[in-house]
């Protein structure tokens, strides 16, 4: 018994307790990073909607029929932002609620006119 090697049960339990505390702290940080990433993704989605609206408005302006009304333009805008995005309260002419995973933003849309494209904003 003079040459014992290894760890005692108390030492192993102490190491496990320390590791679980560190893991819990890491999980909280990871969760907050995920929420932040979802919010940033929604901000980029708003910018993409503004770009899509401006492009659609420009294409309508140079088309043979030209700009007719905001309602006609709105029906031509591609509001599909890709996988993971959804319009939870339905998309309407004045805006809607855009969701990305657990985050959501309520958006308002300024109507387009014959001289300017509509603009999307976060309420």
N, C-alpha and C positions, 0 to 999 in steps of 0.2 A: 503494500500500500504506500510505500514511500515515493513511487514514481508514477503518480496519477496524472493523466493528461486529459484535457477536455474542459467543458464549461459546466458550471452548476446550473440547476434548474432556475434559480433566481436570476442568474446572469442572462440566460436565454429569454426569460419573461421580460426583463428590463429592456433588452434590445427590441423585442417585439412591441412593447408599449411605445418606445421612442419612434420606431418605424411607423406605427399606426398614426401617431400624432402628426408626423411629417406628411404622411399620405393624405390625411384629412385636410391639412392646410393646402397642399397641392391641388386637391380636388376643388376647393373653393376658388382658388386662383384660376383654374382651368374653366370653371363655370362662368366666372365674370368675363374672361376673355371671349368665350363663346357668345355671350350676350352682346358684348361690344362689337364683335364681328358681324352679328346679325343686324345691329343698328347701322353700321357702316355700309353693309350690303343694301339696306333699304335706302340710304342716302344716294348710293350709286344708281339704284333703280329709279329714283325720282329724276335724276339727271338724264337717265336713258329715256324716260317718258317725255321729258322736255325736248330732247333731240328728235325722238320719233314724231312728236307733234309738229315740230318745226319743219322736218323733212316732208311730212305728209302735206302740210300747209303749202310749202313751196311747190311740190309736185302738182297739187290741185290748182295753184295760181297759174302755172305754165301750161296746164292742160287746155284742151279745146273748150270744155265747159266752163272753166274758171271757177272762182270762189262763188259759191251759191249761198251757203249758210253755215253757221257753226254746227248745227245738227248733222248736216251732210258731211262735213269734214270729220266730225267725231266718229261716224260710222266707218270711216276709212283708216283710222289710226290702229296700228297693231299694238295692242296693250298686253300682249303675251311677253312676259319678261323672262321666261324660261322655267326650268324645273325648280321647285321649291317655293315659288311665289304663288300667291293666290289672292283673289279679291274677296274678302270675307263678307262684306256687306253689299256686294254687287257694285259694279262700276256704272256710274251714271254720268250724265253730262257735266255735272258740277263737281265730281270727284268720287271718292270711295275710300275704303279702308284696305290697305295693302298689307299682307302678312308674309313674313319670312320666318319659318320655324316658330319660336315662341314670341317673337317681336312683331309689333304691328304699328303702322302709322296711319293716321287719318289724313287724307289729302283733299285739297280743294283745287279746282281747275278754273282758271280765268278763261272765259270764252274767247275764241278767236274772232277776229274781225277781218274785213277785207284788206286791212293794212298791217295786221299783226297776227302772229300765231298765238294760240292759247298757251297758257303757262300753268304748270303743275307746281303746287307748293304744299309743304307739310303744315298742317294746322297747328 
